[in-house]
Amino acid sequence: MTRMRWPRSRGPSRGETFARKLRVALVLTIIVAPLTVAVAWLFYRPMISLGIVALGAALAYGVMRVGVKNRTASMTEPSAA
């Protein structure tokens, strides 16, 4: 008697799904955390607040830029089949 084999899933693996969720959480944290700190510092030290907003925007831009760069690089690589 042969064992019945189920077809392989064509969707992403658990590791890939986890990595995507981790990236989304990281980007959202990089965007929201500096804004929260900047609002808290707004009336106490407004110039520091503006600096924190600028730093958060630069970090968010950098993370998204690296993500787009990695995505396009993985699309151009030949698949190892």
Secondary structure as UniProt FT lines:
FT   HELIX           14..41
FT   TURN            42..44
FT   HELIX           46..76
//
